[in-house]
Amino acid sequence: MEKPAICGGTPIRSQKISYGHQYIDEEDIQAVVEVLRSDYLTCGPKIAEAERALCEVTGAKYAVVCSNGTAALHMACQAAGVQPGDEVITTPITFAASANCAFYCGARPVFADINEETYNIDPENVRRLTTEKTKAVVAVDFTGQSVELDALLSHCHEKGITLIEDGAHVIGTKYKGRCNGSIADMTTLSFHPVKTVTCGEGGAVLTNDEKLYRKLLLYRAHGITRDPSLMEHEPDGPWYYEQLTLAMNYRMTDMQAALLISQLKKLPMFMERRKEIVKRYNEAFSKLPQIIVQKEIRESDTTRHLYILRLNPEKLSIDRRQFFDALAAENICCNVHYIPTYYFPYYEKMGYGKGLCPKAEKLYKEILTLPLYYSMTDQDVEDVIAAVTRIAEYYKI
């Protein structure tokens, strides 16, 4: 067997490949150019158009676009009425914003451990950690696989808790035949460049609840309204508006909205290609005892944002860091998603410590993220498989 590149062998690839990359075509560029030549760069007609497009794609009744996925989570927590003294249950295997949104509202995040096979939040742990202080659950569709929505919704509605689905990874996925984004009380989206569709930065909150929708509109734009039906005082002219609550400026620009609209038209082909790559990866890696393939629940028809490679430490003589470095030497540039949120110094200062979620902590030690994006060629995919196989076989025990 040829040595891995890190041991002096020839790298599988001559050029580096990253774990994620946006796909922008001429239609996307022209959509943005048209807005730049128009009268409105922000607060214009593209905002409502993007929201209608999201509703069409997801089946949600209402959509509120905003500046990024973190803003979407903050808005959702505000709309749910999260306040100081409340608790918000979430997973540690996520980007920090899924928990930070509780702190933004003066509440405290509570971390529930994961299902060790799917890597998503375990509904049973959510039930166990629910208290009278629990105001919301932020359930992350990790990698794009749907959380167990039936179990989570049943529990949340029984207890009077708002279910916020953190769908930063989930666009394109269906749960029991229904599009994610149309099921939970609110679903947040992210349109960062490594996501399935992008508008540079950008986010959205989806809901079927008109009351939540009206609140989200306020929390996106300073708490300000021009809707006479919501005003507390008599307008003194057509220019009149009122600030009804304290909120941030989380607006999306029309340039971003135009790019999002254009990208959403390509969602079916993005979904198809990502599923093809995941299928090929699963076929190859399921044959390697050194690799553990992420389990998918039958209810989830998943469009993956991330492909997680989990190492089986009992079958390898090297650890995750060494495997990561060996792939880098083959010019396969990976990442790790995610460091358990409560490992961060800020969370340590807030009283959190290691040991809260043993399954999540074990997962973190064993995973890395492989390249997965629309414009990967078949050769790119085979190079990734060849590199993983070479390293796994060379260091097997």
PEFEN-V560376 format. One record per residue. N is the residue number from 0. RES is the residue in one letter. OMEGA is omega in degrees with one decimal (NA if undefined). D_LAST is the distance of its C-alpha to the last C-alpha in Angstrom with 1 decimal. Layout:
# PEFEN-V560376
n:res:omega:d_last
N:RES:OMEGA:D_LAST
N:RES:OMEGA:D_LAST
This chain:
# PEFEN-V560376
n:res:omega:d_last
0:M:179.1:15.0
1:E:179.8:17.1
2:K:170.3:16.0
3:P:-178.8:16.1
4:A:-178.2:19.5
5:I:178.0:18.6
6:C:178.0:17.5
7:G:177.5:20.8
8:G:178.3:20.3
9:T:-179.7:23.0
10:P:176.6:22.8
11:I:-178.2:22.6
12:R:174.4:25.9
13:S:178.6:28.9
14:Q:-178.7:30.2
15:K:172.3:28.7
16:I:-176.5:28.4
17:S:-175.3:28.7
18:Y:-179.6:27.5
19:G:-179.9:31.1
20:H:177.8:34.5
21:Q:172.7:37.9
22:Y:-179.7:39.9
23:I:178.4:43.6
24:D:-175.2:46.0
25:E:177.1:49.7
26:E:176.9:50.8
27:D:-178.3:49.1
28:I:-179.1:50.7
29:Q:178.0:54.1
30:A:178.7:53.9
31:V:179.7:53.5
32:V:179.3:56.3
33:E:177.7:58.7
34:V:179.2:58.3
35:L:179.6:58.8
36:R:-176.5:62.1
37:S:-179.3:63.1
38:D:-172.4:65.1
39:Y:172.0:62.2
40:L:175.8:59.1
41:T:-178.5:58.5
42:C:-177.4:60.0
43:G:-172.9:60.9
44:P:-178.8:60.6
45:K:-179.8:57.0
46:I:179.5:55.8
47:A:179.1:57.3
48:E:178.0:56.2
49:A:179.3:52.5
50:E:175.9:52.8
51:R:179.7:54.3
52:A:177.8:51.5
53:L:177.6:48.9
54:C:178.4:50.8
55:E:-177.3:51.0
56:V:-171.7:47.2
57:T:-175.8:46.1
58:G:177.1:49.1
59:A:179.7:49.8
60:K:-177.2:53.5
61:Y:173.9:53.5
62:A:175.4:51.5
63:V:179.6:52.1
64:V:-176.7:50.4
65:C:-167.8:49.8
66:S:178.9:48.5
67:N:-178.0:44.8
68:G:177.0:42.3
69:T:175.9:42.8
70:A:179.6:46.5
71:A:178.9:46.0
72:L:178.4:44.2
73:H:178.4:46.9
74:M:-178.7:49.6
75:A:177.8:48.0
76:C:177.3:47.8
77:Q:-179.6:51.4
78:A:178.4:52.6
79:A:178.6:50.9
80:G:179.0:53.0
81:V:-173.8:50.3
82:Q:175.3:52.1
83:P:-178.0:51.8
84:G:178.8:50.8
85:D:173.4:48.8
86:E:177.8:45.1
87:V:-178.0:42.8
88:I:176.7:39.5
89:T:-179.7:36.7
90:T:174.6:32.9
91:P:-179.3:31.1
92:I:-174.3:28.8
93:T:170.8:31.5
94:F:-172.0:33.5
95:A:-175.3:35.8
96:A:-179.0:38.9
97:S:176.6:38.1
98:A:-179.1:38.7
99:N:-177.5:41.1
100:C:174.9:43.6
101:A:178.4:44.3
102:F:179.3:45.1
103:Y:-177.1:47.3
104:C:-179.1:49.5
105:G:179.6:49.5
106:A:-178.1:47.3
107:R:175.8:44.0
108:P:175.8:40.6
109:V:-172.8:38.7
110:F:177.5:35.0
111:A:-178.4:33.7
112:D:-172.0:30.0
113:I:164.6:28.2
114:N:-171.8:27.1
115:E:179.2:23.3
116:E:-179.6:22.9
117:T:-179.6:25.7
118:Y:175.9:25.7
119:N:179.2:29.5
120:I:-177.4:31.8
121:D:-179.4:32.0
122:P:179.5:35.7
123:E:177.2:35.6
124:N:174.9:34.7
125:V:178.9:37.6
126:R:-177.2:39.9
127:R:-175.3:38.9
128:L:-179.6:39.5
129:T:177.5:42.8
130:T:176.3:45.9
131:E:179.9:49.5
132:K:-174.9:48.6
133:T:-178.9:46.2
134:K:-177.0:47.9
135:A:170.4:45.2
136:V:174.5:41.6
137:V:-174.7:39.8
138:A:-173.6:37.1
139:V:175.0:34.8
140:D:-172.1:33.7
141:F:-177.6:30.3
142:T:-174.7:29.1
143:G:176.1:32.3
144:Q:-178.6:31.4
145:S:167.3:34.4
146:V:179.8:34.5
147:E:-169.9:35.8
148:L:-179.1:39.4
149:D:-178.0:41.2
150:A:-178.5:39.9
151:L:179.0:40.4
152:L:179.8:43.8
153:S:-179.8:44.9
154:H:-176.5:44.0
155:C:-177.8:45.4
156:H:175.2:48.7
157:E:-176.3:49.1
158:K:-178.4:49.0
159:G:-177.7:50.9
160:I:177.5:48.0
161:T:174.6:47.5
162:L:174.5:44.2
163:I:177.6:43.3
164:E:175.3:40.6
165:D:-175.2:38.9
166:G:180.0:38.4
167:A:-178.6:37.5
168:H:-155.5:34.7
169:V:-173.0:36.4
170:I:-176.3:39.2
171:G:-179.5:39.1
172:T:174.5:37.3
173:K:175.8:39.2
174:Y:-177.9:38.9
175:K:175.2:40.4
176:G:179.3:42.3
177:R:-179.5:43.8
178:C:170.9:42.9
179:N:-172.1:41.3
180:G:-179.2:44.0
181:S:-170.0:46.6
182:I:-178.6:45.3
183:A:177.1:44.8
184:D:172.1:47.7
185:M:175.0:46.7
186:T:177.7:43.9
187:T:179.8:43.2
188:L:174.9:41.9
189:S:179.9:40.8
190:F:173.9:41.5
191:H:-175.2:39.6
192:P:179.7:38.7
193:V:179.8:35.0
194:K:-174.8:36.1
195:T:170.2:36.9
196:V:-175.4:40.6
197:T:165.7:42.0
198:C:-179.5:45.3
199:G:161.7:44.0
200:E:180.0:44.1
201:G:178.4:45.5
202:G:178.3:45.1
203:A:170.1:46.9
204:V:179.2:47.5
205:L:177.1:48.2
206:T:172.3:50.1
207:N:-174.0:52.5
208:D:-176.6:54.6
209:E:-179.9:57.7
210:K:176.5:58.1
211:L:178.6:54.7
212:Y:-179.9:55.4
213:R:177.4:58.6
214:K:-179.0:56.9
215:L:177.4:54.2
216:L:178.2:56.9
217:L:-175.9:58.4
218:Y:174.8:55.1
219:R:-167.0:54.4
220:A:170.7:57.7
221:H:-172.0:58.9
222:G:-174.5:60.1
223:I:177.0:63.0
224:T:169.6:64.6
225:R:-178.9:67.5
226:D:-177.7:67.7
227:P:-177.8:71.2
228:S:-179.1:70.1
229:L:-172.4:67.8
230:M:179.8:70.2
231:E:179.2:71.9
232:H:178.9:74.9
233:E:177.3:77.3
234:P:178.7:76.3
235:D:175.4:78.9
236:G:-177.9:78.1
237:P:178.8:75.8
238:W:-165.9:73.7
239:Y:171.5:72.9
240:Y:-179.9:69.5
241:E:169.7:68.2
242:Q:-175.8:65.2
243:L:179.5:64.4
244:T:178.6:61.3
245:L:-178.8:59.3
246:A:-178.3:56.4
247:M:168.3:54.6
248:N:-178.4:55.1
249:Y:-177.0:52.1
250:R:169.3:53.7
251:M:176.4:52.1
252:T:177.5:54.0
253:D:175.8:55.5
254:M:177.7:53.5
255:Q:-178.5:50.2
256:A:179.0:51.6
257:A:177.9:52.6
258:L:178.9:49.1
259:L:179.1:47.7
260:I:-179.8:50.2
261:S:179.8:49.2
262:Q:-178.6:45.5
263:L:176.6:45.9
264:K:-179.2:47.6
265:K:-176.6:44.3
266:L:-179.9:42.2
267:P:-179.5:41.9
268:M:173.9:40.5
269:F:-179.7:38.1
270:M:-176.7:36.9
271:E:-177.9:36.5
272:R:178.7:34.5
273:R:178.5:32.1
274:K:177.3:31.6
275:E:-177.9:30.9
276:I:179.6:28.2
277:V:178.5:26.5
278:K:-179.6:26.7
279:R:176.4:25.1
280:Y:-177.2:22.2
281:N:178.9:21.7
282:E:-177.0:21.8
283:A:-172.3:19.1
284:F:177.6:16.7
285:S:178.6:17.2
286:K:-176.9:15.4
287:L:178.6:12.1
288:P:179.2:10.1
289:Q:-175.7:8.7
290:I:174.6:12.5
291:I:-178.7:15.2
292:V:179.3:18.7
293:Q:178.0:21.7
294:K:177.9:23.9
295:E:177.1:27.5
296:I:-174.8:30.5
297:R:-178.5:32.8
298:E:-174.1:35.7
299:S:169.2:34.4
300:D:-161.3:35.1
301:T:163.2:33.1
302:T:-173.8:33.7
303:R:167.5:30.8
304:H:-178.4:31.5
305:L:169.6:27.9
306:Y:-177.6:24.6
307:I:174.3:21.9
308:L:178.5:18.3
309:R:-179.3:16.3
310:L:174.6:12.7
311:N:-173.2:10.6
312:P:179.5:9.5
313:E:-177.4:7.7
314:K:-176.7:5.2
315:L:177.8:5.4
316:S:178.2:6.1
317:I:179.5:9.6
318:D:-176.9:12.4
319:R:-179.7:15.0
320:R:179.8:17.4
321:Q:176.8:15.1
322:F:178.1:14.2
323:F:-179.5:18.0
324:D:178.7:19.0
325:A:175.8:16.9
326:L:178.3:18.6
327:A:178.2:21.9
328:A:175.4:21.5
329:E:-177.4:21.3
330:N:170.8:24.5
331:I:-174.7:23.2
332:C:-176.4:24.8
333:C:174.5:23.5
334:N:174.6:24.7
335:V:178.2:23.9
336:H:2.7:26.1
337:Y:166.4:26.9
338:I:177.5:27.1
339:P:-169.8:28.6
340:T:-175.5:32.3
341:Y:172.3:33.1
342:Y:-172.6:30.9
343:F:-179.2:33.6
344:P:179.8:36.2
345:Y:-179.0:39.0
346:Y:174.6:37.6
347:E:179.3:36.9
348:K:179.3:40.6
349:M:173.3:41.6
350:G:179.0:40.0
351:Y:178.2:36.6
352:G:179.6:33.4
353:K:179.6:29.7
354:G:-178.2:28.9
355:L:-174.0:31.2
356:C:-174.1:28.7
357:P:-178.9:25.4
358:K:178.0:23.9
359:A:-179.1:25.0
360:E:176.6:23.6
361:K:178.7:20.1
362:L:-177.9:20.3
363:Y:-177.9:21.5
364:K:-168.4:18.5
365:E:-171.6:16.2
366:I:166.2:18.5
367:L:-173.5:20.0
368:T:-179.9:22.8
369:L:175.5:22.7
370:P:176.2:26.0
371:L:175.2:28.3
372:Y:-170.0:32.0
373:Y:-170.6:34.9
374:S:172.6:35.4
375:M:176.2:31.9
376:T:175.5:32.2
377:D:179.0:30.2
378:Q:175.2:28.9
379:D:-178.3:27.9
380:V:-179.6:25.9
381:E:176.6:24.2
382:D:178.3:23.4
383:V:-180.0:21.7
384:I:-179.5:19.6
385:A:-179.5:18.9
386:A:178.8:17.8
387:V:-178.7:15.5
388:T:179.9:14.0
389:R:-176.6:13.8
390:I:-179.2:12.0
391:A:-178.5:9.5
392:E:-178.7:8.7
393:Y:-175.2:9.0
394:Y:-178.2:6.6
395:K:175.9:3.8
396:I:NA:0.0
